[in-house]
Amino acid sequence: MTGAGRGRDRRARTVPAPPGAPRIHGARRTTAVVGGGIAGLAAATALAERGVSVTLYEHEPYLGGRAGGWPIELQDGSSATMSRGFHAFFRQYYNLRGLLRRTDPRLERLTGLPDYPLWHSTGLRDSFRHVPRTPPWSALGFVALSPSFGLRDLRTMNPVAALPLLDVRVPDVYERLDHISAHDFLDAVRFPEMARHLAFEVFSRSFFADPRELSAAEMALMFHIYFLGSAEGLLFDVPRAPYPAALWDPLATYLRRHGADVRTSTTVEHAAHTAEGDYVLSAGGEEQRHDAVVLALDTAGLRSLVARSGTLGDAPWRERIQRLRNAPQFLVTRLWLDRPVARHRPGFLGTSGYAGLDNISVLERWEDEAARWAARTGGSVVELHAYAVRSDTCRTVEQKRLIEELRRVYPETGEAAVVDVRHEWRQDCPLFPTGGYRDRPTVHTPEPGLVLAGDLVRTDLPVALMERAATSGFLAANALLRRWGVRGQTLWTVPDQGRAALLRALARRAS
């Protein structure tokens, strides 16, 4: 079976697969995977490869979940692929990259961006291009190279309060930091204000959350994954083509070759646990029985299906599901402009202090579809993100403001006419609030035949975002395969503790 495999980091951790036979023997097992995002695709892949009869149900007409895409027609008559926005495929995403290797063994459909620049409206500029990748030199290099750290700032910081960052272990980090917000933790460290905006808020906003709502444990975990825990660095890859063409259409073909029934545009209305121990799912006007079920839904979808399916789990588990919360709404605006963005502009830019604008992408820098449109028209395809938008915000005003801020950051766009525009408003990312870790569901449920997957799921491994989704999907498949005596998927993660023994000892003495 194709595994994840580590990258350049020799200290990456192996999570062994449950032992067993290579494939299902005897009567074929059947499994419903509800949700065709990254988590559901990972679970379906691991199960189908081992001879399980998989039916994958996806409500949308496309796969990939929050990293999916769908066709649109532009006002100039050309076709394009719209999505919910930019995603960075970091080199630490071992299990997600392992999933993609099923159809792209050398990951040739991904390309690396040369830099990860950050701009603040005051004029400060940061970059990860020249920051060393190996800890602790990565963090020290960032401090040394960043203009947002001054000598006075370093002198006023509280190093004792920052010690938990030096030895992040899961789930221990949640015991230590889940009770405090990311904002309050940085206050306690007395982290420089400008560096906070340019560095740490990048992490909190990756969760589509305001730092005042996000658990400090999640932020510390991100710090570990990218700075002090992994030697893969903070540069990342992006798909060379829109998500369906580059990633999910080939994986759907791969799944079908392994016997999976992939059903898009199909909503599971109800799921029942029967007296015989199997499951009956109602979807698309049909009922189908399955030996097991993987629920790989987003927060709202999971809450809704569990509420409609009164025989799943037990009462305490069902109550925990209903307590899950969504992160605030976010906006993705994509513009097709009649003239190009300046050639020296980066493909991706993180921004702070620009009235809600969190980043700018110039898609023709890497995506073939956008590059063809830009070459044909002489224009540019630009994407803007605004995360954690207040619920009382006027959407029309926010959309206009985002475009105005683009013209402030890239003045050459001020004279550009908008050939077409799409605004995507969503609120379906999980929120990881202070004190919420213990209440989050795990892969396992009260029923052995019912498992969960998704980035909302607690894995007790040092993973986050898309990598948490992929990892949880493989873990869900492994839980079912173990029941059936079949060897599961070997996984990899970044190291599960701080890399330096002296720093670990200091952190533990302070805890």
Beta strands, then each sheet from edge to edge (+ up, - down):
strand 1: 13-15
strand 2: 30-34
strand 3: 53-57
strand 4: 69-73
strand 5: 79-83
strand 6: 89-90
strand 7: 110-112
strand 8: 118-120
strand 9: 125-126
strand 10: 236-239
strand 11: 261-263
strand 12: 268-273
strand 13: 279-283
strand 14: 286-290
strand 15: 292-295
strand 16: 329-337
strand 17: 348-354
strand 18: 357-362
strand 19: 380-389
strand 20: 418-426
strand 21: 450-452
strand 22: 491-493
sheet 1: 1+ 22-
sheet 2: 11+ 3+ 2+ 15+ 21+
sheet 3: 4+ 5-
sheet 4: 6+ 10- 7+
sheet 5: 9+ 8- 17- 18+ 19- 16+ 20-
sheet 6: 12+ 13- 14+
end
